[in-house]
Amino acid sequence: MQLFVDDLTVIDFSYLCKRRGIVGESWIVDVLLDGSLNEQSMVLDFAIVKKQIKAIIDDAVDHKLLLPTQEPALTVKDSLFHTSHQTLDFLSDRASYYLQSPKCAFALIDCLEITIASVIKYLNKIIMAELPNNVQGLTLTLRPENIAGDYYHYTHGLKLHDGNCQRIAHGHRSKIQIFVDGLKNTQLEHHWCQRWQDIYIASEADRIAKAEIELITMNKHRDAIASYNLLDAQEATDWEIPLNIYFKGHNLTNEYCDLLQVTADAKKAKTHILIEAFSVVPAYRKKGVAKYLLQEIAKQYEKIQSINVISMPLNLFLDPEFCENENNASYYQALDLPNETIGRTELVSFFTKTGFSQVKLDESELTEPLPFDVFVASPKTIMA
């Protein structure tokens, strides 16, 4: 016996696409159930089908951001700032996206690409687990609305909404109608649909300062090889070969190979990383954020020989007045650098407790002591 329900519901959602970025979409759902008759001589009560299956689908994908977990450009992690939240980094061909949301705002789908087929497979498993035993088969059909004219895809989040519309990244497929002097103008409709295609809609009130952003992201745009090539072009490769570094004639190779549990290989400069800089705003210090960053770098480059850091208190490193743009100036002003409480002693303690060894530099020929310290570690010592 079969029971079918056309136009059961419409799911409005967004999904990550390597080519297009974040894409808003709307699909109509049709359902076909196969099974034996129950004690009421029905496969499933029609009213129950509409309520139960619709509720399951809504909870699984409606008003959510669908994530293709097999996509290499996507990284999803638990948030360090809020319980039951996740952060994601997504590097698409169009742009790079960094989000933090409650876990319920995401649907993690085991696929390389979000398609009708991959979403049907995901929903079939979830729905069948909730249906009674006499239901032996389920056929889902997902289809876009048949829109005769132009349409566009958009994503948004309505933070003042009481329901799921407040989720920061969900979307729709929407048609548009434009009239000029009472006459439908298809040329303008086409123009605006092209202009708004895959748009994210937000208001100025949603913009926040850089210092308030609660995201931890890994910069994957320039890897160790690219960093080395950049320094090589500037004839500044000494710090990129830390196991054969010379500072005022001081060769560090023999002193640190044992500590790093590696074998020196000065010919492969690409196997060493120099961390340029990272900072943690005061509100999130002593919460493991800095250590987490270093461990993520170690995981990302687990086969390298060494990770190197030049460390100094932030208030000695920069002055907000000399920042190149207003956003950077605002960020560092929010750190309240004149009242910075973390000094050189605290930084030395942090790095040594995180698996780094301090490089003892010969300062005998310098007119004044260096304002920074140098640390070196390997992925093994950081993750130990």
C-alpha positions as CSV (number, residue, x, y, z in Angstrom):
1,M,0.0,0.0,0.0
2,Q,1.1,3.6,-0.7
3,L,0.2,7.0,0.7
4,F,1.4,10.1,-1.1
5,V,1.3,13.7,-0.1
6,D,2.1,16.4,-2.6
7,D,3.2,19.9,-1.5
8,L,3.7,18.7,2.1
9,T,5.8,21.7,3.0
10,V,8.4,24.2,1.7
11,I,11.9,24.2,3.1
12,D,13.7,27.5,3.1
13,F,17.4,27.3,3.8
14,S,20.9,28.3,2.7
15,Y,23.8,26.1,1.8
16,L,27.6,26.4,1.3
17,C,28.8,26.1,-2.3
18,K,32.5,26.1,-3.3
19,R,31.7,28.1,-6.4
20,R,28.9,30.4,-5.3
21,G,29.6,30.9,-1.6
22,I,26.4,31.0,0.6
23,V,23.3,30.3,-1.5
24,G,19.7,30.7,-0.4
25,E,17.2,28.2,-1.7
26,S,13.6,27.0,-1.4
27,W,12.4,23.5,-2.2
28,I,8.9,22.0,-2.2
29,V,8.6,18.6,-0.5
30,D,6.5,15.7,-1.9
31,V,6.3,12.4,0.1
32,L,5.4,8.9,-0.9
33,L,5.1,6.2,1.8
34,D,5.1,2.4,1.2
35,G,4.0,-0.1,3.9
36,S,1.5,-2.5,5.3
37,L,-1.8,-1.5,6.8
38,N,-1.8,-0.7,10.5
39,E,-4.6,-1.5,13.0
40,Q,-6.7,1.3,11.5
41,S,-6.3,-0.2,8.1
42,M,-4.1,2.6,6.9
43,V,-0.4,2.9,6.1
44,L,-0.3,6.1,8.2
45,D,-3.0,8.5,9.1
46,F,-3.0,11.4,6.6
47,A,-3.2,14.0,9.4
48,I,-0.2,12.4,11.2
49,V,1.8,12.3,8.0
50,K,1.4,16.0,7.5
51,K,2.2,17.0,11.1
52,Q,4.9,14.4,12.0
53,I,7.0,14.4,8.8
54,K,6.7,18.1,8.3
55,A,7.9,18.6,11.9
56,I,10.9,16.2,11.3
57,I,11.9,18.0,8.1
58,D,11.5,21.5,9.6
59,D,13.7,20.5,12.5
60,A,16.3,18.9,10.2
61,V,16.9,21.5,7.5
62,D,14.3,24.3,7.4
63,H,15.7,27.8,8.1
64,K,19.2,26.3,8.6
65,L,22.6,26.5,6.9
66,L,23.4,23.2,5.2
67,L,27.1,22.2,5.5
68,P,28.8,19.7,3.1
69,T,31.2,18.2,5.6
70,Q,33.3,16.4,3.0
71,E,34.3,19.8,1.4
72,P,38.0,20.5,2.1
73,A,37.4,24.2,2.1
74,L,35.1,23.9,5.2
75,T,36.2,23.7,8.8
76,V,33.6,23.3,11.6
77,K,34.6,23.4,15.3
78,D,32.9,23.9,18.7
79,S,33.0,27.5,19.8
80,L,35.4,28.5,22.6
81,F,33.1,31.4,23.6
82,H,29.6,29.8,24.0
83,T,28.3,26.4,24.9
84,S,26.2,24.6,22.2
85,H,27.7,26.9,19.5
86,Q,29.9,26.1,16.6
87,T,32.2,28.2,14.4
88,L,32.9,27.6,10.7
89,D,35.4,28.8,8.2
90,F,34.6,28.4,4.6
91,L,36.9,29.5,1.7
92,S,34.8,29.6,-1.4
93,D,35.8,30.8,-4.9
94,R,33.6,33.9,-4.3
95,A,34.6,34.9,-0.8
96,S,35.7,33.6,2.6
97,Y,33.1,33.2,5.3
98,Y,33.5,33.0,9.1
99,L,30.4,32.2,11.2
100,Q,29.5,31.5,14.8
101,S,26.0,30.2,15.6
102,P,24.1,27.8,17.8
103,K,24.5,24.2,16.6
104,C,20.8,24.1,15.8
105,A,21.4,26.7,13.1
106,F,23.5,24.2,11.1
107,A,22.8,20.9,9.4
108,L,25.9,18.9,8.8
109,I,25.4,16.7,5.8
110,D,27.9,13.9,4.9
111,C,28.6,14.9,1.3
112,L,31.0,16.9,-0.9
113,E,28.3,19.1,-2.4
114,I,24.8,20.1,-1.3
115,T,22.4,18.8,-3.9
116,I,18.8,17.6,-4.0
117,A,20.1,14.0,-3.9
118,S,22.4,14.5,-0.9
119,V,19.6,16.3,1.1
120,I,17.1,13.5,0.2
121,K,19.6,10.9,1.5
122,Y,20.1,12.9,4.7
123,L,16.3,13.4,5.3
124,N,15.4,9.8,4.4
125,K,17.6,8.4,7.2
126,I,16.2,10.9,9.8
127,I,12.5,10.5,8.8
128,M,12.6,6.6,8.6
129,A,14.0,6.5,12.2
130,E,10.9,8.3,13.5
131,L,8.1,6.4,11.5
132,P,6.2,3.3,12.8
133,N,7.4,-0.2,11.8
134,N,4.6,-0.8,9.3
135,V,6.1,2.0,7.1
136,Q,8.7,0.1,5.0
137,G,9.6,2.6,2.3
138,L,9.9,6.4,1.9
139,T,10.3,8.3,-1.4
140,L,11.0,12.1,-1.0
141,T,10.9,14.5,-3.9
142,L,12.5,17.9,-3.5
143,R,11.8,20.4,-6.2
144,P,12.1,24.2,-6.7
145,E,9.0,26.2,-7.4
146,N,8.3,26.6,-11.1
147,I,8.7,30.3,-11.5
148,A,7.9,31.6,-14.9
149,G,9.9,34.8,-14.8
150,D,13.2,35.9,-13.2
151,Y,14.1,35.0,-9.6
152,Y,17.1,35.3,-7.3
153,H,18.6,33.5,-4.3
154,Y,19.3,35.4,-1.1
155,T,20.4,34.7,2.5
156,H,19.6,36.7,5.6
157,G,19.0,36.5,9.3
158,L,16.4,38.5,11.3
159,K,17.9,38.8,14.8
160,L,14.7,40.5,16.2
161,H,12.5,37.6,15.0
162,D,11.0,35.3,17.6
163,G,11.3,32.2,15.6
164,N,13.9,30.4,13.4
165,C,14.2,33.4,11.0
166,Q,16.7,34.9,13.5
167,R,19.3,32.3,12.4
168,I,22.1,34.3,10.9
169,A,22.3,32.3,7.6
170,H,19.2,30.9,6.1
171,G,17.7,31.8,2.7
172,H,15.1,31.7,0.0
173,R,14.6,31.5,-3.7
174,S,12.4,34.5,-4.6
175,K,10.7,36.0,-7.6
176,I,10.4,39.7,-8.3
177,Q,7.9,41.9,-10.0
178,I,8.6,45.4,-11.1
179,F,6.1,47.8,-12.6
180,V,6.9,51.1,-14.3
181,D,3.9,53.4,-14.8
182,G,1.6,50.5,-14.2
183,L,3.3,48.2,-16.8
184,K,5.3,45.1,-15.9
185,N,9.0,45.7,-16.8
186,T,10.7,42.3,-17.4
187,Q,14.0,44.0,-18.4
188,L,14.3,45.6,-14.9
189,E,13.2,42.3,-13.2
190,H,16.0,40.5,-15.0
191,H,18.6,43.2,-14.1
192,W,17.8,43.2,-10.4
193,C,17.6,39.4,-10.1
194,Q,21.1,39.3,-11.7
195,R,22.3,42.0,-9.3
196,W,20.9,40.3,-6.2
197,Q,21.9,36.7,-7.2
198,D,23.2,34.9,-4.1
199,I,23.1,38.1,-2.1
200,Y,23.4,38.3,1.7
201,I,21.0,40.9,3.1
202,A,21.9,42.7,6.3
203,S,21.3,46.1,7.9
204,E,23.8,48.6,9.1
205,A,22.6,48.0,12.6
206,D,23.9,44.4,12.4
207,R,27.5,45.6,11.8
208,I,29.8,45.2,14.9
209,A,33.3,46.4,15.7
210,K,36.2,44.1,14.9
211,A,37.2,43.9,18.5
212,E,33.7,42.4,19.3
213,I,34.0,39.5,16.9
214,E,34.0,36.2,18.6
215,L,35.6,34.1,15.9
216,I,38.8,32.1,15.8
217,T,39.9,31.4,12.2
218,M,42.9,29.8,10.6
219,N,44.5,31.8,7.8
220,K,44.9,29.2,5.0
221,H,45.6,31.7,2.3
222,R,49.3,31.7,2.6
223,D,50.9,28.4,3.6
224,A,54.5,27.8,4.7
225,I,55.8,27.5,1.2
226,A,54.2,30.8,0.1
227,S,55.6,32.4,3.3
228,Y,59.1,31.2,2.4
229,N,58.8,32.4,-1.2
230,L,57.7,35.8,0.1
231,L,60.7,36.1,2.5
232,D,63.1,34.7,-0.1
233,A,62.1,37.4,-2.5
234,Q,62.9,39.9,0.2
235,E,66.3,38.2,0.9
236,A,65.1,37.6,4.5
237,T,65.2,33.9,4.8
238,D,67.2,33.5,8.0
239,W,64.1,33.1,10.3
240,E,62.6,30.6,7.9
241,I,65.4,28.1,8.5
242,P,65.2,28.0,12.3
243,L,67.2,24.8,12.7
244,N,70.1,26.5,11.0
245,I,69.6,30.0,12.4
246,Y,72.6,32.3,13.0
247,F,72.1,35.2,15.3
248,K,75.3,37.2,15.7
249,G,77.1,34.1,14.7
250,H,75.3,31.8,17.2
251,N,74.3,28.5,15.5
252,L,71.2,27.0,17.3
253,T,70.9,23.8,15.4
254,N,72.6,21.4,17.9
255,E,70.9,23.0,20.9
256,Y,67.3,22.5,19.7
257,C,67.1,19.3,17.6
258,D,66.8,17.1,20.7
259,L,64.2,19.4,22.3
260,L,62.0,19.4,19.2
261,Q,62.3,15.7,18.6
262,V,63.3,16.3,14.9
263,T,66.3,15.9,12.7
264,A,67.9,19.1,11.3
265,D,67.2,19.6,7.6
266,A,68.3,23.1,6.6
267,K,67.8,22.4,2.9
268,K,64.0,22.2,3.3
269,A,63.1,25.6,4.5
270,K,59.4,25.0,3.6
271,T,59.2,22.6,6.6
272,H,59.5,25.5,9.1
273,I,56.9,28.1,10.1
274,L,57.4,31.6,11.6
275,I,54.2,32.9,13.2
276,E,53.9,36.5,12.3
277,A,51.4,37.6,15.0
278,F,48.3,36.9,16.8
279,S,46.5,38.6,19.7
280,V,43.7,37.8,22.1
281,V,41.3,40.5,23.4
282,P,41.4,40.8,27.2
283,A,37.8,39.5,27.7
284,Y,38.9,36.1,26.4
285,R,42.3,35.7,27.9
286,K,42.9,32.8,30.4
287,K,40.3,30.8,28.5
288,G,42.7,28.7,26.4
289,V,42.2,30.7,23.2
290,A,45.9,31.3,22.5
291,K,46.9,27.7,23.3
292,Y,44.0,26.6,21.0
293,L,45.4,28.7,18.1
294,L,48.8,27.2,18.5
295,Q,47.5,23.7,18.7
296,E,45.4,24.3,15.5
297,I,48.5,25.4,13.7
298,A,50.4,22.3,14.9
299,K,47.5,20.1,13.7
300,Q,47.4,21.9,10.3
301,Y,51.2,21.4,9.8
302,E,51.8,18.2,11.7
303,K,54.7,17.1,9.5
304,I,56.8,20.3,9.7
305,Q,60.1,20.5,11.7
306,S,59.5,23.6,13.8
307,I,57.1,26.5,14.7
308,N,58.8,29.7,15.7
309,V,57.5,32.7,17.5
310,I,59.0,36.2,18.2
311,S,57.2,37.4,21.3
312,M,56.9,40.8,22.9
313,P,54.2,42.6,24.9
314,L,51.6,44.1,22.5
315,N,51.9,47.6,23.9
316,L,55.6,47.6,22.9
317,F,54.8,46.2,19.5
318,L,52.5,48.8,18.1
319,D,50.8,52.1,18.6
320,P,47.1,52.4,17.4
321,E,47.9,55.9,16.1
322,F,50.2,54.4,13.4
323,C,47.7,51.8,12.1
324,E,47.1,51.9,8.4
325,N,43.3,51.9,8.5
326,E,40.5,52.8,10.9
327,N,39.4,49.2,11.5
328,N,42.8,48.2,12.8
329,A,43.1,51.3,14.9
330,S,39.7,50.7,16.5
331,Y,40.6,47.1,17.2
332,Y,43.8,47.9,19.0
333,Q,42.3,50.9,20.8
334,A,39.7,48.5,22.3
335,L,42.6,46.4,23.7
336,D,43.5,49.4,26.0
337,L,47.2,48.9,25.4
338,P,48.4,51.5,27.8
339,N,47.0,49.4,30.6
340,E,48.2,46.1,29.3
341,T,48.8,43.7,32.2
342,I,50.5,40.9,30.3
343,G,54.2,41.6,30.2
344,R,57.3,39.8,29.1
345,T,57.5,37.5,32.1
346,E,53.9,36.3,31.5
347,L,54.6,35.6,27.8
348,V,57.7,33.6,28.6
349,S,55.7,31.5,31.1
350,F,52.9,31.0,28.6
351,F,55.1,29.8,25.7
352,T,57.2,27.5,27.8
353,K,54.1,25.9,29.3
354,T,52.7,25.4,25.8
355,G,55.6,23.3,24.6
356,F,58.0,26.0,23.3
357,S,61.7,26.3,24.2
358,Q,63.2,29.7,24.6
359,V,66.0,30.6,22.2
360,K,68.9,32.1,24.2
361,L,70.4,34.8,22.0
362,D,73.8,36.3,22.5
363,E,73.2,40.0,23.2
364,S,76.8,40.8,24.2
365,E,77.4,42.9,21.2
366,L,74.2,44.9,21.4
367,T,74.0,48.4,22.8
368,E,70.7,47.6,24.6
369,P,68.7,44.4,25.3
370,L,66.3,43.1,22.7
371,P,62.6,43.9,23.5
372,F,61.5,40.5,22.3
373,D,62.0,36.8,23.0
374,V,62.3,34.0,20.5
375,F,60.7,30.6,21.0
376,V,60.8,27.4,19.0
377,A,58.6,24.3,19.2
378,S,57.6,21.3,17.0
379,P,54.0,20.0,16.5
380,K,54.9,17.1,18.8
381,T,56.0,19.3,21.7
382,I,52.9,21.6,21.3
383,M,50.5,18.7,21.3
384,A,52.2,16.8,24.1
